[in-house]
């Protein structure tokens, strides 16, 4: 009879014990003992990439850095403001 190379999963009384155990043990040795995980993924957020001129990117990065926010956040805020201006002035 062929022996399984996997070990039975020990019992833990807390999540902390489990984490501590796997800090020093290989999860691969217990793979067959792991419960199956099933989940659905519903991805709704999309990212769109746009090319911008180098000098604009540099200025945006400077301003964002001074405001201590990511450049993409600054760009989104400014674009949203400009779009709302256009919507408000549209006939």
Residue frames as qw, qx, qy, qz and C-alpha x, y, z in Angstrom:
[[0.000, 0.889, 0.458, 0.000, 0.00, 0.00, 0.00],
 [0.402, 0.476, -0.018, 0.781, 1.25, 3.52, -0.88],
 [0.344, -0.568, -0.456, 0.592, 1.75, 5.85, 2.04],
 [0.156, 0.927, 0.261, 0.220, 0.45, 9.39, 1.67],
 [0.533, 0.203, -0.203, 0.796, 3.16, 12.02, 1.74],
 [0.223, -0.606, -0.044, -0.762, 0.68, 14.35, 3.45],
 [0.186, -0.042, -0.781, 0.595, 0.33, 14.60, 7.22],
 [0.216, -0.708, -0.665, -0.100, -2.99, 14.89, 9.07],
 [0.009, 0.667, -0.033, 0.744, -3.82, 18.46, 10.08],
 [0.287, -0.139, -0.705, 0.633, -3.25, 19.13, 13.79],
 [0.214, -0.797, -0.547, -0.142, -6.10, 20.66, 15.82],
 [0.261, 0.218, -0.209, 0.917, -5.78, 24.29, 16.92],
 [0.171, -0.637, -0.669, 0.342, -7.71, 26.11, 19.62],
 [0.052, 0.842, 0.124, -0.522, -7.17, 29.55, 18.07],
 [0.627, 0.769, 0.040, 0.116, -6.32, 31.25, 14.83],
 [0.100, -0.886, 0.450, -0.059, -3.14, 32.49, 16.47],
 [0.687, -0.324, 0.648, 0.057, -1.99, 28.91, 17.10],
 [0.792, 0.467, 0.376, 0.118, -2.67, 28.01, 13.47],
 [0.351, 0.916, -0.151, 0.120, -0.70, 31.01, 12.21],
 [0.344, -0.746, 0.570, -0.034, 2.18, 30.30, 14.58],
 [0.821, -0.044, 0.565, 0.069, 2.24, 26.65, 13.47],
 [0.733, 0.573, 0.291, 0.223, 2.44, 27.50, 9.77],
 [0.035, 0.951, -0.305, -0.024, 5.15, 30.07, 10.40],
 [0.275, -0.599, 0.751, 0.040, 7.42, 27.09, 11.03],
 [0.599, 0.086, 0.795, 0.032, 5.80, 24.31, 8.96],
 [0.049, 0.141, -0.643, -0.751, 5.26, 23.71, 5.24],
 [0.623, 0.236, 0.239, -0.706, 1.62, 23.99, 4.19],
 [0.577, 0.362, -0.612, -0.403, 2.34, 21.54, 1.36],
 [0.140, 0.134, -0.957, 0.215, 2.71, 18.69, 3.86],
 [0.234, 0.307, 0.735, -0.557, -0.90, 19.24, 4.98],
 [0.248, 0.151, -0.396, -0.871, -2.48, 20.08, 1.61],
 [0.380, -0.212, -0.836, -0.334, -4.81, 17.04, 1.48],
 [0.258, -0.437, -0.740, 0.442, -6.10, 17.87, 4.96],
 [0.046, 0.184, 0.059, -0.980, -7.09, 21.42, 4.00],
 [0.416, 0.558, 0.647, -0.311, -10.81, 22.06, 3.49],
 [0.349, 0.397, 0.547, 0.650, -11.93, 22.95, -0.02],
 [0.023, 0.505, 0.220, -0.834, -12.77, 26.62, -0.48],
 [0.251, 0.518, 0.680, 0.454, -15.56, 27.68, -2.82],
 [0.016, -0.646, -0.255, 0.719, -16.42, 31.29, -3.55],
 [0.462, 0.720, 0.441, 0.272, -17.89, 33.44, -6.28],
 [0.335, -0.321, 0.077, 0.883, -16.13, 36.48, -7.64],
 [0.271, 0.826, 0.484, 0.099, -18.15, 39.40, -8.93],
 [0.429, -0.226, 0.107, 0.868, -15.75, 41.94, -10.36],
 [0.216, 0.858, 0.466, -0.001, -17.48, 45.23, -11.07],
 [0.142, -0.887, 0.157, 0.410, -14.70, 47.80, -10.87],
 [0.791, 0.445, 0.183, 0.379, -12.77, 48.46, -14.05],
 [0.362, -0.674, 0.172, 0.621, -9.58, 50.42, -14.51],
 [0.618, 0.743, 0.198, 0.166, -8.99, 52.48, -17.63],
 [0.584, -0.391, 0.188, 0.686, -5.52, 53.60, -18.66],
 [0.391, 0.903, 0.169, 0.057, -4.95, 56.84, -20.56],
 [0.675, 0.103, 0.011, 0.731, -1.73, 58.23, -21.95],
 [0.077, -0.980, -0.143, 0.116, -0.82, 61.74, -20.83],
 [0.490, 0.750, -0.245, 0.369, 2.03, 63.99, -21.84],
 [0.708, -0.025, -0.454, 0.540, 5.24, 63.70, -19.85],
 [0.112, 0.291, -0.256, 0.915, 5.23, 67.30, -18.58],
 [0.605, -0.429, -0.147, -0.655, 1.64, 66.91, -17.35],
 [0.868, -0.231, -0.435, 0.065, 2.53, 63.69, -15.55],
 [0.521, 0.118, -0.418, 0.735, 5.47, 65.36, -13.83],
 [0.181, -0.353, 0.135, -0.908, 3.38, 68.33, -12.66],
 [0.763, -0.364, -0.291, -0.448, 0.56, 66.06, -11.49],
 [0.808, -0.119, -0.484, 0.315, 3.03, 63.95, -9.54],
 [0.273, 0.233, -0.345, 0.867, 4.53, 67.06, -7.91],
 [0.421, -0.373, 0.007, -0.827, 1.14, 68.42, -6.88],
 [0.850, -0.283, -0.379, -0.232, -0.10, 65.05, -5.65],
 [0.680, 0.013, -0.506, 0.531, 3.08, 64.58, -3.64],
 [0.033, 0.284, -0.278, 0.917, 2.67, 68.00, -2.04],
 [0.635, -0.307, -0.051, -0.707, -0.93, 67.09, -1.13],
 [0.212, -0.286, 0.902, -0.244, 0.29, 63.67, 0.09],
 [0.786, 0.268, 0.389, -0.399, -2.15, 61.76, -2.11],
 [0.606, 0.035, 0.680, 0.412, -1.58, 59.33, -4.98],
 [0.034, 0.237, -0.418, -0.876, -1.43, 60.90, -8.45],
 [0.145, -0.291, -0.843, -0.428, -4.35, 58.79, -9.64],
 [0.143, -0.643, -0.658, 0.365, -6.52, 60.15, -6.80],
 [0.047, -0.540, 0.016, 0.840, -5.70, 63.73, -7.79],
 [0.072, 0.055, -0.680, -0.728, -6.45, 62.98, -11.44],
 [0.151, -0.457, -0.866, -0.138, -9.80, 61.40, -10.57],
 [0.113, -0.660, -0.458, 0.584, -10.80, 64.32, -8.34],
 [0.005, 0.451, -0.233, -0.861, -9.91, 66.88, -11.00],
 [0.100, -0.090, -0.799, -0.586, -11.62, 64.94, -13.80],
 [0.122, -0.562, -0.809, 0.120, -14.76, 64.52, -11.71],
 [0.059, -0.635, -0.232, 0.734, -14.82, 68.27, -10.97],
 [0.057, 0.297, -0.482, -0.822, -14.39, 69.11, -14.66],
 [0.104, -0.270, -0.892, -0.348, -17.11, 66.64, -15.70],
 [0.087, -0.652, -0.666, 0.350, -19.58, 68.11, -13.20],
 [0.009, -0.530, 0.065, 0.846, -18.80, 71.60, -14.53],
 [0.100, 0.082, -0.707, -0.695, -19.61, 70.39, -18.04],
 [0.121, -0.444, -0.886, -0.062, -22.83, 68.72, -16.92],
 [0.077, -0.654, -0.465, 0.591, -23.98, 71.86, -15.09],
 [0.077, 0.552, -0.193, -0.807, -23.34, 74.11, -18.11],
 [0.132, 0.106, 0.865, 0.472, -24.73, 71.72, -20.73],
 [0.389, -0.045, -0.178, -0.903, -27.93, 72.89, -22.44]]
